[in-house]
């Protein structure tokens, strides 16, 4: 059980030694009461990812839960729930996979990633709610990006100290944006150059801040050197000891800190369907460590 102050009727069960906790007994109203909001913020700082079972949130309470952590933002590419521009409608294979070959292509899109790092101010985090689930499969994994940094050799840490990397919307979403819109989207969301090692603004932890979805290169290196180093850095997120895995159930909810974690939605459920709804919490500029 956690030693953090939390409402007396809550149960906190850690999911792993580094990150993740399942919270039982929490009630989410609209608005969220101050004691609950304070406890949620403290728990997220401590565990980085929080999970809730059987939390049947209305769209209004979903938004209220997200606003516990800050202002909310939409997404320039992913569709939203009609009437709710701040709630993303995330559908897996549905509408994109019609045969085994399409399923292979869909699974190739799976990557360890942080959300919207193509923004000048990447998101703080997100609240993801399960709507429609396959009978089996469709889990999500999270990884501790601070542990990924700490696991690097002293030589690699010295090599990336003070360096930046390019984060580009089109690196991942280019094939999902109509060709006639790509130039306008690239102008609206130009590539960003974020520190490879960021400082978490609350804990002070050093975090490895590159990801396979949006990081296109290491700045200031040749193409070959950039590709070699970036491949090595991205491999750190694949270490099982840094990860947890969550099996979704009906009305389950996850809240994560996007500044110090990455996640991986597992696309192993076709021809079944999987539909999630996500509220994204706006973030701040990235501070180098």
Secondary structure, 3 states (H helix, E strand, C coil): CCCCCCCCCCEEEECCCCCCEEEECCCCCCCCCHHHHHHHHHHHHHHCEEEECCCCCCHHHHHHHHHCCCCEECCCCCCEECCEEEEEEEECCCCCCCCHHHHHHHHHCCCCECCCCCCCCCCCEEEEEEEECCCCCCCEEEEEHHHHHHCCCHHHHHHHCCCEEEECHHHHHHHHCCHHHHHHHHHHCCCEEEECEEECCCCCCEEECCCCCCEEEECCCCHHHHHHHHHHHHHHHHCHHHEEEECCCCCCEEEEECCCEEEEECCCCCCCCCEEEEEEECCCCCCEC
